[in-house]
Amino acid sequence: MNLGDLGRFEKQMQFLEEIDKLKGIFRQSYLMDQSRKENDAEHSWHLAVYAIFLLEYANSPSQVILLQALKMILIHDLVEIDAGDTYCYDLDGMKDKEEREQRAADRIFNILPKDQAKDLRALWNEFEAGLTPTSQYARALDRFHPLWHNIKTDRKSWREHNVRKSTVLLRNQDIKIGCPKIWPEVERQIDLAVEAGDLLPE
């Protein structure tokens, strides 16, 4: 390995060491056994598995590039190392979320060699924009995963934060776009949550 390669390798390893911090960023979703809240790394891993097995529910399965979707899923929350996790129903926290995450992306991705940093940022930007079939699928699952987790953990986090039905419907429109076949079940579960008193009515 020559000196140039070593410098590249060092940057790659620095990045890989940096993203280990994702394991320490905790979300509002509970593990299925409700023993604790999940961390971002666990969310990303589970979400990637969702993407492998739920492709048939994508809006345009044949147009989804699964490897690209998996990459998006595995890197999209890395910015939370700096920006922190913003609870999706925290309207105040959402106000400066984009600005915080853009700054984080600038720092974290640029730890890598320039070519890889550029590729990663382009992938992250594609996910954020949600304009391609692949990014729409990834975004749909990114919304569906915590919603389904919450449903299967007695809707605990919705109750804890006094979340409203209208807020849940608005937040999860990406599911309707990227995985429309799943949307009727999402609506049914939301209505059940309102009936049970776990979601505030509109």
Contacts in CASP RR format, 6 or more apart in sequence:
PFRMAT RR
TARGET T0000
AUTHOR 0000-0000-0000
METHOD contacts of the structure
MODEL  1
MNLGDLGRFEKQMQFLEEIDKLKGIFRQSYLMDQSRKENDAEHSWHLAVY
AIFLLEYANSPSQVILLQALKMILIHDLVEIDAGDTYCYDLDGMKDKEER
EQRAADRIFNILPKDQAKDLRALWNEFEAGLTPTSQYARALDRFHPLWHN
IKTDRKSWREHNVRKSTVLLRNQDIKIGCPKIWPEVERQIDLAVEAGDLL
PE
1 9 0 8 1.000
8 113 0 8 1.000
11 111 0 8 1.000
11 112 0 8 1.000
11 113 0 8 1.000
12 112 0 8 1.000
12 113 0 8 1.000
12 116 0 8 1.000
14 111 0 8 1.000
15 108 0 8 1.000
15 111 0 8 1.000
15 112 0 8 1.000
18 81 0 8 1.000
18 108 0 8 1.000
18 111 0 8 1.000
19 78 0 8 1.000
19 81 0 8 1.000
19 108 0 8 1.000
21 81 0 8 1.000
22 39 0 8 1.000
22 40 0 8 1.000
22 41 0 8 1.000
22 44 0 8 1.000
22 77 0 8 1.000
22 78 0 8 1.000
22 80 0 8 1.000
22 81 0 8 1.000
23 39 0 8 1.000
23 40 0 8 1.000
23 41 0 8 1.000
24 39 0 8 1.000
24 40 0 8 1.000
24 41 0 8 1.000
25 39 0 8 1.000
25 40 0 8 1.000
25 41 0 8 1.000
25 77 0 8 1.000
25 80 0 8 1.000
25 81 0 8 1.000
25 84 0 8 1.000
25 85 0 8 1.000
26 37 0 8 1.000
26 38 0 8 1.000
26 39 0 8 1.000
26 40 0 8 1.000
26 85 0 8 1.000
27 37 0 8 1.000
27 38 0 8 1.000
27 39 0 8 1.000
27 40 0 8 1.000
27 43 0 8 1.000
27 85 0 8 1.000
27 146 0 8 1.000
28 37 0 8 1.000
28 85 0 8 1.000
28 87 0 8 1.000
28 88 0 8 1.000
28 146 0 8 1.000
28 157 0 8 1.000
28 160 0 8 1.000
28 161 0 8 1.000
29 37 0 8 1.000
29 38 0 8 1.000
29 43 0 8 1.000
29 145 0 8 1.000
29 146 0 8 1.000
29 149 0 8 1.000
29 150 0 8 1.000
29 153 0 8 1.000
29 157 0 8 1.000
30 36 0 8 1.000
30 37 0 8 1.000
30 38 0 8 1.000
30 149 0 8 1.000
30 150 0 8 1.000
30 153 0 8 1.000
30 156 0 8 1.000
30 157 0 8 1.000
31 37 0 8 1.000
31 38 0 8 1.000
31 42 0 8 1.000
31 153 0 8 1.000
32 149 0 8 1.000
32 152 0 8 1.000
32 153 0 8 1.000
34 153 0 8 1.000
34 154 0 8 1.000
34 156 0 8 1.000
38 46 0 8 1.000
38 149 0 8 1.000
40 77 0 8 1.000
40 80 0 8 1.000
40 85 0 8 1.000
43 77 0 8 1.000
43 145 0 8 1.000
43 146 0 8 1.000
44 73 0 8 1.000
44 74 0 8 1.000
44 76 0 8 1.000
44 77 0 8 1.000
46 145 0 8 1.000
47 73 0 8 1.000
47 141 0 8 1.000
47 142 0 8 1.000
47 145 0 8 1.000
48 70 0 8 1.000
48 73 0 8 1.000
48 74 0 8 1.000
50 141 0 8 1.000
50 144 0 8 1.000
50 145 0 8 1.000
51 66 0 8 1.000
51 69 0 8 1.000
51 70 0 8 1.000
51 73 0 8 1.000
51 137 0 8 1.000
51 138 0 8 1.000
51 141 0 8 1.000
52 66 0 8 1.000
52 70 0 8 1.000
54 141 0 8 1.000
54 179 0 8 1.000
54 182 0 8 1.000
55 61 0 8 1.000
55 64 0 8 1.000
55 66 0 8 1.000
55 137 0 8 1.000
57 179 0 8 1.000
57 181 0 8 1.000
57 182 0 8 1.000
58 64 0 8 1.000
58 133 0 8 1.000
58 136 0 8 1.000
58 137 0 8 1.000
58 140 0 8 1.000
58 178 0 8 1.000
58 179 0 8 1.000
59 133 0 8 1.000
59 136 0 8 1.000
59 137 0 8 1.000
59 140 0 8 1.000
59 177 0 8 1.000
59 178 0 8 1.000
59 179 0 8 1.000
59 180 0 8 1.000
60 133 0 8 1.000
63 133 0 8 1.000
63 134 0 8 1.000
64 133 0 8 1.000
64 134 0 8 1.000
64 137 0 8 1.000
65 134 0 8 1.000
68 123 0 8 1.000
68 134 0 8 1.000
69 134 0 8 1.000
69 135 0 8 1.000
69 137 0 8 1.000
69 138 0 8 1.000
71 123 0 8 1.000
72 123 0 8 1.000
72 124 0 8 1.000
72 126 0 8 1.000
72 127 0 8 1.000
72 134 0 8 1.000
72 135 0 8 1.000
72 138 0 8 1.000
73 138 0 8 1.000
73 141 0 8 1.000
73 142 0 8 1.000
75 120 0 8 1.000
75 123 0 8 1.000
75 124 0 8 1.000
76 124 0 8 1.000
76 127 0 8 1.000
76 128 0 8 1.000
76 138 0 8 1.000
76 142 0 8 1.000
77 85 0 8 1.000
78 104 0 8 1.000
78 108 0 8 1.000
78 109 0 8 1.000
79 100 0 8 1.000
79 101 0 8 1.000
79 104 0 8 1.000
79 105 0 8 1.000
79 108 0 8 1.000
79 124 0 8 1.000
80 101 0 8 1.000
80 104 0 8 1.000
81 104 0 8 1.000
81 108 0 8 1.000
82 100 0 8 1.000
82 103 0 8 1.000
82 104 0 8 1.000
82 107 0 8 1.000
82 108 0 8 1.000
83 97 0 8 1.000
83 100 0 8 1.000
83 101 0 8 1.000
83 103 0 8 1.000
83 104 0 8 1.000
84 100 0 8 1.000
86 93 0 8 1.000
86 94 0 8 1.000
86 97 0 8 1.000
86 100 0 8 1.000
87 93 0 8 1.000
87 161 0 8 1.000
88 94 0 8 1.000
88 146 0 8 1.000
88 171 0 8 1.000
89 161 0 8 1.000
89 163 0 8 1.000
89 167 0 8 1.000
89 168 0 8 1.000
89 171 0 8 1.000
90 161 0 8 1.000
91 167 0 8 1.000
105 121 0 8 1.000
105 124 0 8 1.000
109 117 0 8 1.000
109 120 0 8 1.000
109 121 0 8 1.000
109 124 0 8 1.000
110 117 0 8 1.000
111 117 0 8 1.000
112 120 0 8 1.000
126 132 0 8 1.000
126 134 0 8 1.000
126 135 0 8 1.000
127 135 0 8 1.000
127 138 0 8 1.000
127 139 0 8 1.000
129 135 0 8 1.000
130 136 0 8 1.000
130 139 0 8 1.000
130 174 0 8 1.000
133 178 0 8 1.000
136 174 0 8 1.000
136 177 0 8 1.000
136 178 0 8 1.000
137 178 0 8 1.000
137 179 0 8 1.000
139 174 0 8 1.000
139 177 0 8 1.000
139 178 0 8 1.000
140 174 0 8 1.000
140 175 0 8 1.000
140 177 0 8 1.000
140 178 0 8 1.000
140 179 0 8 1.000
140 182 0 8 1.000
141 179 0 8 1.000
142 174 0 8 1.000
143 171 0 8 1.000
143 172 0 8 1.000
143 174 0 8 1.000
143 175 0 8 1.000
144 172 0 8 1.000
144 175 0 8 1.000
144 179 0 8 1.000
144 182 0 8 1.000
144 186 0 8 1.000
147 168 0 8 1.000
147 172 0 8 1.000
147 175 0 8 1.000
147 186 0 8 1.000
147 189 0 8 1.000
150 156 0 8 1.000
150 157 0 8 1.000
150 158 0 8 1.000
151 189 0 8 1.000
151 193 0 8 1.000
154 198 0 8 1.000
155 193 0 8 1.000
155 196 0 8 1.000
155 198 0 8 1.000
155 199 0 8 1.000
157 163 0 8 1.000
158 168 0 8 1.000
158 193 0 8 1.000
158 198 0 8 1.000
158 199 0 8 1.000
159 198 0 8 1.000
162 200 0 8 1.000
163 199 0 8 1.000
163 200 0 8 1.000
164 199 0 8 1.000
164 200 0 8 1.000
164 201 0 8 1.000
164 202 0 8 1.000
165 190 0 8 1.000
165 193 0 8 1.000
165 194 0 8 1.000
165 199 0 8 1.000
165 200 0 8 1.000
165 201 0 8 1.000
165 202 0 8 1.000
166 202 0 8 1.000
168 190 0 8 1.000
168 199 0 8 1.000
169 187 0 8 1.000
169 190 0 8 1.000
172 186 0 8 1.000
175 182 0 8 1.000
175 183 0 8 1.000
175 186 0 8 1.000
176 183 0 8 1.000
176 186 0 8 1.000
190 199 0 8 1.000
193 199 0 8 1.000
194 200 0 8 1.000
194 201 0 8 1.000
END
